[in-house]
Amino acid sequence: MPGRPPPVVYIRDLRHPKPTKSHLRQLESALRNPVQLNLDAVLAAARCEADLENVGMSDFLDRIRCWIEDVRDDTGRNALGHLRMFQRCVRFVVGRLRLEDLLRRHPEIRSLEIRNPIIIAGPPRSGTTQLSNLLAADARLRSLRLWEVDDPAPVEEEAGLLQDSDLRHVRYSVEWRRTCALLPHIATMFPWNSSDVAEDIWLQGMNFSATVWKWTADVRPWKRQNDLGDNPYRQYEYMKTALKALQWQKGPSRWVLKSPQHSEHLGPLIDTFPDATIVMTHRDPVSVIQSFATMSAYRARADYDYVDTDSVMQYATNRISDLLRASMRDRDLIPSKQVVDVFFHDLIADELATVQRIYDTAGLELSDDQVECMRAYLAKHARGRNGKILYDLERDFGMSPARVREKFKYYQRAFPVMVEVL
């Protein structure tokens, strides 16, 4: 007997969210137990959890202070929004403490090399997740999993455990179920299961980079981003060190990485990984924006009682424009023989043909065994398996597709993406 078809989801309450029972319980708990959202409280909580003191170079303290002050000044955030930011900051500092401790105990980690990675860069919702998970099905490649990203260094008593019993894996699985209870449609928009491939840029979260904050802030610009003196080259070096620590724990040594944010930092990216194959994904920017804006507005209900969808739309449009303009400006910094352009419509039409093009550029053989592994992944992870979101720019954001498209003529003249939204 055939199973039920995946649901079609129409989110009718983007602007005035109707919280779930789990959402209400979490909000009530946050109201009863307000956090002290300040630097001292974050550092104290992180040091207590990690049972460690050394945070390494102290330059990140000014950045975390800016994160916290910006959230405190955001009068729209509710008590749960403050709690979630507090927990995120603590999580990043705990990861930093454990990484510093691991590097102290094993200084040989810093001398490891990361060679010939395959790095996927492109706007969000352009196939980067599907493609990175597909490449990660190749056991010859090392990928960053979601359960690793917050805790790249295990505590000593966890170090010998297998992935499926690693307490980091368990912790993330519990947190994912909690998130799904808070945001029941999130898995339809973006699967964040524990074993899925993570965006490597989140390793910079432990160093409180401006790039991570731009994604963390989600629905509003960051007031103090010019106060940080944030150096993207140093942030990428920090991320590389975290990757070395992960590689030291478990091989293989050739990475497949991905993050949309790489699009605006191609210079630091190729400077840090000069022998990388860079895969640049492309999709109809209107489709990208309507999906990204909807997801951003939906996620914002966790932190806001009222979601300003007009601001969300402005944020999404500006953010995607920043990524695309920066990638077009800087792509010549990457040797042409190291770049592969992937169009979303080509990826969806034939995933394995796309993989073959990437492997040809990266100097990898696509064997029959690897093809079978990828076919198995595709069979188990069909697009839309968790349902389909009905997107509508006019209905949800009061913006016509034609008006949005007008702002991206420069991009569509350069890259012949298939128009998906009329």
Backbone torsions as a table, in degrees:
resi	resn	phi	psi	omega
1	MET	NA	124.5	-177.3
2	PRO	-66.0	146.9	178.7
3	GLY	-76.3	172.2	178.1
4	ARG	-68.7	144.5	176.7
5	PRO	-68.6	153.8	178.3
6	PRO	-58.5	146.3	-176.8
7	PRO	-71.6	151.7	170.2
8	VAL	-100.7	122.6	-171.1
9	VAL	-107.3	126.2	175.7
10	TYR	-117.9	107.2	-177.3
11	ILE	-86.8	108.6	-172.8
12	ARG	-95.8	-5.5	-171.2
13	ASP	-122.9	39.4	-178.6
14	LEU	-61.3	-42.4	-175.6
15	ARG	-79.4	-41.6	-179.7
16	HIS	-119.9	84.0	-173.4
17	PRO	-61.5	141.5	172.6
18	LYS	-104.0	103.4	-172.5
19	PRO	-67.8	148.6	173.2
20	THR	-75.4	170.4	177.4
21	LYS	-61.1	-40.7	178.3
22	SER	-63.5	-40.4	178.6
23	HIS	-60.3	-45.8	-179.3
24	LEU	-63.0	-41.1	179.0
25	ARG	-63.3	-42.9	-180.0
26	GLN	-66.3	-38.6	179.1
27	LEU	-67.2	-43.5	178.2
28	GLU	-61.8	-41.0	178.3
29	SER	-63.4	-41.3	179.4
30	ALA	-65.4	-35.2	178.6
31	LEU	-69.3	-37.0	-179.7
32	ARG	-74.1	-27.1	-174.9
33	ASN	-128.3	67.2	-177.5
34	PRO	-63.3	143.3	179.6
35	VAL	-90.0	157.0	170.0
36	GLN	-91.0	98.6	-175.8
37	LEU	-85.0	83.5	176.1
38	ASN	-147.5	165.4	-173.9
39	LEU	-61.1	-45.2	-177.4
40	ASP	-61.1	-41.7	-178.4
41	ALA	-66.6	-40.1	178.6
42	VAL	-63.4	-48.2	-178.7
43	LEU	-64.3	-40.0	-179.7
44	ALA	-64.5	-43.6	-179.6
45	ALA	-65.6	-40.7	-179.6
46	ALA	-66.7	-44.2	180.0
47	ARG	-64.9	-35.6	177.9
48	CYS	-66.9	-44.6	-179.2
49	GLU	-65.9	-44.3	-176.7
50	ALA	-81.7	-18.8	-174.1
51	ASP	56.3	40.9	179.9
52	LEU	-138.3	159.6	-176.4
53	GLU	-117.8	-35.1	-169.1
54	ASN	-80.3	115.5	179.7
55	VAL	-97.9	4.0	-179.2
56	GLY	78.7	-152.9	-179.0
57	MET	-58.9	136.7	-171.4
58	SER	-87.7	3.1	-176.8
59	ASP	-62.2	-23.2	-178.3
60	PHE	-70.9	-16.8	-175.4
61	LEU	-63.5	-37.8	176.7
62	ASP	-64.5	-35.4	-178.8
63	ARG	-71.0	-43.5	179.3
64	ILE	-65.7	-34.8	177.4
65	ARG	-62.6	-40.1	177.6
66	CYS	-65.3	-41.5	176.4
67	TRP	-54.7	-51.4	-174.0
68	ILE	-65.1	-45.0	-179.0
69	GLU	-63.9	-36.5	-179.8
70	ASP	-66.6	-39.0	177.7
71	VAL	-68.5	-42.4	179.9
72	ARG	-62.5	-33.1	-179.5
73	ASP	-78.3	-11.1	-178.8
74	ASP	-84.0	96.0	-174.4
75	THR	-67.4	-14.8	-179.0
76	GLY	-78.9	-21.5	-177.9
77	ARG	-71.4	137.8	178.7
78	ASN	-92.2	-174.4	-176.8
79	ALA	-63.3	-36.2	178.2
80	LEU	-68.1	-36.0	176.1
81	GLY	-62.5	-39.3	176.4
82	HIS	-67.4	-42.8	179.2
83	LEU	-62.3	-44.3	-178.2
84	ARG	-64.2	-38.1	177.3
85	MET	-68.3	-40.5	176.8
86	PHE	-58.7	-47.6	-179.0
87	GLN	-64.1	-38.3	179.2
88	ARG	-65.0	-44.2	179.2
89	CYS	-63.3	-43.6	178.5
90	VAL	-61.7	-43.0	-179.6
91	ARG	-59.6	-43.4	179.5
92	PHE	-65.2	-41.6	-179.0
93	VAL	-68.6	-38.2	176.1
94	VAL	-59.8	-45.6	177.3
95	GLY	-59.6	-39.5	179.4
96	ARG	-65.7	-44.2	179.4
97	LEU	-60.0	-44.6	-178.5
98	ARG	-69.9	-35.6	177.6
99	LEU	-65.9	-44.9	178.7
100	GLU	-60.8	-38.7	180.0
101	ASP	-67.1	-41.2	178.6
102	LEU	-63.9	-42.5	179.4
103	LEU	-66.2	-33.7	177.1
104	ARG	-66.3	-42.2	-177.7
105	ARG	-77.4	-24.7	-177.4
106	HIS	-135.0	72.8	-177.5
107	PRO	-63.2	-16.1	178.7
108	GLU	-65.4	-16.9	179.2
109	ILE	-59.4	-40.0	-175.8
110	ARG	-63.2	-23.4	-178.0
111	SER	-87.2	-3.9	177.4
112	LEU	-65.5	155.2	178.0
113	GLU	-113.8	145.0	171.7
114	ILE	-111.6	112.3	-171.5
115	ARG	-115.1	138.0	170.2
116	ASN	51.8	46.1	177.7
117	PRO	-68.5	157.1	169.9
118	ILE	-104.4	119.6	-173.0
119	ILE	-121.8	123.4	-178.6
120	ILE	-97.3	125.0	179.7
121	ALA	-132.9	131.4	179.1
122	GLY	177.4	166.6	-178.7
123	PRO	-61.7	154.5	176.6
124	PRO	-61.3	153.0	178.8
125	ARG	68.7	23.0	-178.8
126	SER	-112.1	15.6	178.4
127	GLY	99.7	4.4	-177.0
128	THR	-64.1	-38.3	-178.7
129	THR	-69.8	-48.0	179.1
130	GLN	-59.6	-42.7	-177.3
131	LEU	-68.9	-42.4	-178.8
132	SER	-67.3	-39.8	176.6
133	ASN	-66.2	-34.5	178.0
134	LEU	-66.5	-46.2	178.1
135	LEU	-64.9	-33.6	-179.8
136	ALA	-68.3	-13.6	175.2
137	ALA	-69.7	-15.4	175.4
138	ASP	-80.4	112.3	-175.1
139	ALA	-66.1	-11.0	178.2
140	ARG	-78.2	-11.8	-176.5
141	LEU	-108.6	142.5	177.4
142	ARG	-95.4	128.6	178.3
143	SER	-123.7	156.7	179.2
144	LEU	-92.4	121.1	-178.4
145	ARG	-97.6	155.0	-175.6
146	LEU	-59.3	-33.7	-179.4
147	TRP	-70.0	-14.4	179.9
148	GLU	-93.0	-24.1	-163.3
149	VAL	-68.2	-35.8	178.8
150	ASP	-79.2	-27.7	-176.2
151	ASP	-129.7	73.0	-177.8
152	PRO	-68.5	-13.1	178.5
153	ALA	-124.6	117.1	179.6
154	PRO	-74.5	156.4	171.0
155	VAL	-73.2	158.8	-169.0
156	GLU	-55.7	-41.9	-175.8
157	GLU	-71.2	-13.5	177.8
158	GLU	-96.1	-12.0	-166.9
159	ALA	-62.0	-30.4	-176.6
160	GLY	-91.7	1.3	-176.4
161	LEU	-80.7	150.9	175.5
162	LEU	-73.4	161.8	-175.8
163	GLN	-55.2	-46.9	-173.6
164	ASP	-67.5	-18.4	177.4
165	SER	-112.5	-0.7	177.9
166	ASP	-59.3	131.6	-177.9
167	LEU	-63.3	-25.8	175.7
168	ARG	-65.1	-40.7	177.3
169	HIS	-62.2	-44.3	-179.6
170	VAL	-64.6	-45.5	-179.1
171	ARG	-59.7	-44.0	-178.5
172	TYR	-66.7	-39.7	179.7
173	SER	-60.5	-41.2	177.6
174	VAL	-63.2	-44.3	-179.6
175	GLU	-65.1	-36.6	178.8
176	TRP	-64.9	-42.2	178.3
177	ARG	-64.0	-37.1	177.7
178	ARG	-64.6	-41.4	178.3
179	THR	-63.9	-42.1	179.7
180	CYS	-65.0	-32.4	176.0
181	ALA	-69.7	-34.3	178.6
182	LEU	-75.6	-41.4	-177.0
183	LEU	-127.9	82.6	-170.2
184	PRO	-63.8	-18.8	-179.8
185	HIS	-96.9	3.2	-173.8
186	ILE	-65.5	-34.9	-179.6
187	ALA	-68.3	-25.7	175.7
188	THR	-71.0	-34.7	-179.5
189	MET	-81.1	-42.3	-171.9
190	PHE	-157.3	110.0	179.2
191	PRO	-72.9	124.9	177.7
192	TRP	-120.8	43.6	178.1
193	ASN	-65.6	154.3	-171.6
194	SER	-54.5	-38.9	-175.2
195	SER	-90.6	1.0	177.6
196	ASP	-72.0	161.7	-179.5
197	VAL	-73.7	134.3	-178.9
198	ALA	-96.1	161.0	173.1
199	GLU	-81.0	120.9	-173.8
200	ASP	-64.7	-21.5	-178.4
201	ILE	-61.2	-22.6	-179.1
202	TRP	-68.0	-16.6	173.1
203	LEU	-64.6	-24.2	174.7
204	GLN	-72.5	-12.7	177.8
205	GLY	-59.7	-34.0	178.4
206	MET	-65.7	-16.8	176.6
207	ASN	-107.8	6.3	175.3
208	PHE	52.2	57.9	-178.0
209	SER	-77.7	154.8	176.6
210	ALA	-64.4	-33.3	-179.6
211	THR	-61.5	-44.4	178.6
212	VAL	-66.4	-39.8	-179.2
213	TRP	-62.1	-37.9	-179.7
214	LYS	-59.1	-30.2	177.0
215	TRP	-85.3	-34.2	-178.0
216	THR	-70.4	-37.7	-178.6
217	ALA	-62.3	-36.5	166.6
218	ASP	73.4	-58.1	-170.5
219	VAL	-121.1	6.4	-177.2
220	ARG	-151.1	151.3	177.8
221	PRO	-68.7	157.4	-179.5
222	TRP	-93.0	118.9	-175.1
223	LYS	-64.6	-38.0	-168.6
224	ARG	-103.9	20.5	-174.6
225	GLN	-65.4	-20.6	177.8
226	ASN	-86.0	-3.7	-177.8
227	ASP	-87.1	-9.1	-168.2
228	LEU	-86.1	-29.4	-169.9
229	GLY	61.6	35.2	-174.9
230	ASP	-70.7	130.1	-178.6
231	ASN	-107.1	109.6	-176.5
232	PRO	-62.7	-30.1	178.3
233	TYR	-63.8	-42.2	177.4
234	ARG	-67.7	-36.3	178.9
235	GLN	-64.0	-38.8	178.5
236	TYR	-70.2	-33.4	174.9
237	GLU	-66.1	-38.7	177.2
238	TYR	-62.6	-45.4	178.5
239	MET	-59.8	-40.9	179.6
240	LYS	-62.7	-39.2	177.5
241	THR	-62.5	-41.3	177.7
242	ALA	-63.9	-38.4	176.5
243	LEU	-63.8	-38.5	177.1
244	LYS	-61.5	-40.6	179.3
245	ALA	-63.2	-39.6	178.2
246	LEU	-69.0	-40.0	178.7
247	GLN	-64.8	-37.4	177.8
248	TRP	-62.4	-36.4	-179.5
249	GLN	-72.7	-39.3	-173.8
250	LYS	-156.3	129.9	177.2
251	GLY	-87.6	-172.3	2.4
252	PRO	-73.5	-174.3	-170.7
253	SER	-104.2	-3.2	176.8
254	ARG	-100.8	121.1	-170.7
255	TRP	-94.0	148.5	160.7
256	VAL	-116.1	121.2	-174.1
257	LEU	-123.8	160.1	175.7
258	LYS	-159.9	142.7	170.4
259	SER	-166.2	131.9	173.9
260	PRO	-57.7	-33.2	-175.4
261	GLN	-65.4	-17.8	176.7
262	HIS	-60.9	-24.6	-176.6
263	SER	-58.4	-30.8	-178.6
264	GLU	-97.6	4.7	-179.5
265	HIS	-135.1	45.0	-177.7
266	LEU	-65.4	-30.9	177.6
267	GLY	-63.4	-58.7	176.2
268	PRO	-59.0	-34.2	-178.3
269	LEU	-63.4	-50.8	-176.4
270	ILE	-76.6	-24.9	174.9
271	ASP	-68.4	-36.4	-179.6
272	THR	-79.0	-34.3	-179.1
273	PHE	-126.7	71.9	-170.6
274	PRO	-65.4	-20.0	-179.2
275	ASP	-104.4	19.7	-177.7
276	ALA	-76.2	150.1	164.6
277	THR	-92.6	120.5	-176.5
278	ILE	-102.3	119.2	178.6
279	VAL	-101.1	116.1	-177.4
280	MET	-106.9	116.6	-177.8
281	THR	-92.3	150.0	-177.1
282	HIS	-137.4	139.1	177.8
283	ARG	-151.3	157.9	174.6
284	ASP	-46.8	115.7	-175.7
285	PRO	-62.1	-27.4	177.9
286	VAL	-67.6	-41.9	176.9
287	SER	-63.7	-41.9	178.5
288	VAL	-60.2	-47.8	-175.0
289	ILE	-68.0	-42.7	-178.6
290	GLN	-65.3	-35.5	177.5
291	SER	-71.6	-45.7	-178.2
292	PHE	-65.7	-42.5	-179.8
293	ALA	-65.5	-40.9	179.8
294	THR	-64.2	-45.2	179.4
295	MET	-64.1	-41.3	179.9
296	SER	-63.6	-43.7	179.1
297	ALA	-65.1	-39.3	-179.5
298	TYR	-67.8	-43.3	179.5
299	ARG	-66.1	-28.8	-176.4
300	ALA	-65.5	-22.3	-179.1
301	ARG	-64.0	-19.5	176.7
302	ALA	-67.4	-25.2	-174.0
303	ASP	-114.8	-13.4	-174.7
304	TYR	-131.4	140.9	173.6
305	ASP	-75.7	-33.7	178.2
306	TYR	-124.1	131.7	-178.5
307	VAL	-107.3	119.2	178.3
308	ASP	-79.2	91.0	-175.1
309	THR	-67.0	-25.2	175.9
310	ASP	-64.6	-43.5	178.0
311	SER	-67.2	-37.7	177.8
312	VAL	-60.7	-43.9	-179.7
313	MET	-64.4	-42.2	177.9
314	GLN	-63.2	-43.7	178.0
315	TYR	-59.9	-48.3	-177.2
316	ALA	-62.2	-44.8	-179.6
317	THR	-62.9	-46.5	-179.8
318	ASN	-66.4	-39.0	-177.7
319	ARG	-65.6	-44.8	179.4
320	ILE	-66.7	-40.0	178.0
321	SER	-61.7	-42.4	178.0
322	ASP	-59.3	-44.1	-179.3
323	LEU	-63.9	-46.3	-175.5
324	LEU	-68.3	-43.4	-179.5
325	ARG	-64.6	-41.1	179.5
326	ALA	-65.1	-41.6	-179.1
327	SER	-66.9	-36.4	177.6
328	MET	-70.3	-36.0	-179.4
329	ARG	-68.0	-37.7	-168.2
330	ASP	-107.6	-1.0	-173.9
331	ARG	-63.5	-24.1	178.0
332	ASP	-69.3	-10.9	175.4
333	LEU	-71.1	-17.7	-179.4
334	ILE	-98.3	128.1	175.9
335	PRO	-54.0	134.0	-173.8
336	SER	-58.4	-30.4	-179.4
337	LYS	-71.6	-8.1	-179.5
338	GLN	-106.5	6.5	-176.6
339	VAL	-112.0	136.6	172.2
340	VAL	-125.9	122.1	175.3
341	ASP	-91.9	128.7	-179.2
342	VAL	-123.0	119.4	176.7
343	PHE	-90.3	138.2	-175.1
344	PHE	-56.4	-42.7	-177.2
345	HIS	-66.8	-31.5	175.4
346	ASP	-71.4	-39.3	179.1
347	LEU	-61.5	-46.8	-178.2
348	ILE	-67.2	-34.6	-178.8
349	ALA	-68.9	-37.2	-176.9
350	ASP	-157.3	90.4	-177.0
351	GLU	-62.3	-41.8	-175.1
352	LEU	-71.0	-32.2	174.8
353	ALA	-65.3	-36.8	175.9
354	THR	-64.7	-43.7	177.8
355	VAL	-60.2	-40.6	-179.9
356	GLN	-60.6	-41.6	177.9
357	ARG	-62.8	-41.4	179.0
358	ILE	-64.3	-44.8	-178.8
359	TYR	-65.9	-36.1	177.5
360	ASP	-60.3	-41.7	179.1
361	THR	-71.1	-37.4	-177.3
362	ALA	-82.6	-5.1	179.7
363	GLY	73.5	31.3	178.7
364	LEU	-110.0	142.8	175.1
365	GLU	-88.1	134.6	175.7
366	LEU	-98.4	95.1	-175.4
367	SER	-80.5	167.5	177.9
368	ASP	-60.5	-37.0	179.6
369	ASP	-64.0	-41.5	179.8
370	GLN	-68.4	-37.4	177.2
371	VAL	-60.9	-42.5	179.5
372	GLU	-63.9	-40.1	177.0
373	CYS	-61.6	-41.4	-179.4
374	MET	-70.7	-38.3	176.1
375	ARG	-62.1	-39.5	178.9
376	ALA	-63.7	-40.8	177.5
377	TYR	-61.8	-47.0	-178.3
378	LEU	-62.3	-38.5	179.9
379	ALA	-63.9	-33.6	-176.6
380	LYS	-88.4	-19.8	-174.0
381	HIS	-127.1	53.6	179.3
382	ALA	-64.6	143.6	177.1
383	ARG	-58.9	137.3	178.9
384	GLY	78.4	11.6	-177.2
385	ARG	-64.5	-26.7	178.9
386	ASN	-95.0	5.8	-178.4
387	GLY	117.5	-178.9	-177.4
388	LYS	-136.0	132.9	176.4
389	ILE	-87.8	133.4	173.3
390	LEU	-87.3	111.8	-179.6
391	TYR	-95.2	145.5	178.0
392	ASP	-158.0	102.6	-178.4
393	LEU	-61.8	-43.0	-178.7
394	GLU	-63.2	-47.9	-175.8
395	ARG	-66.5	-45.5	-170.8
396	ASP	-91.0	-27.2	-173.4
397	PHE	-130.3	1.8	178.9
398	GLY	61.2	31.9	-176.3
399	MET	-129.1	128.9	179.2
400	SER	-81.2	145.5	176.4
401	PRO	-56.2	-37.7	-178.7
402	ALA	-62.5	-38.2	-179.4
403	ARG	-67.9	-39.2	177.3
404	VAL	-67.7	-43.7	-177.0
405	ARG	-61.1	-32.8	-179.3
406	GLU	-57.2	-32.3	-177.1
407	LYS	-77.8	-9.5	-174.5
408	PHE	-122.4	24.5	177.4
409	LYS	-59.8	-37.9	-179.2
410	TYR	-58.3	-37.4	-178.3
411	TYR	-75.3	-43.9	-177.3
412	GLN	-72.6	-21.5	171.6
413	ARG	-69.9	-33.8	-178.2
414	ALA	-83.3	-32.7	-175.4
415	PHE	-131.1	113.8	-175.4
416	PRO	-76.6	69.8	177.8
417	VAL	-73.8	151.7	177.3
418	MET	-75.5	129.6	177.7
419	VAL	-71.2	124.1	-176.7
420	GLU	-109.4	-25.4	-175.5
421	VAL	-121.3	123.9	-179.6
422	LEU	-106.6	NA	NA
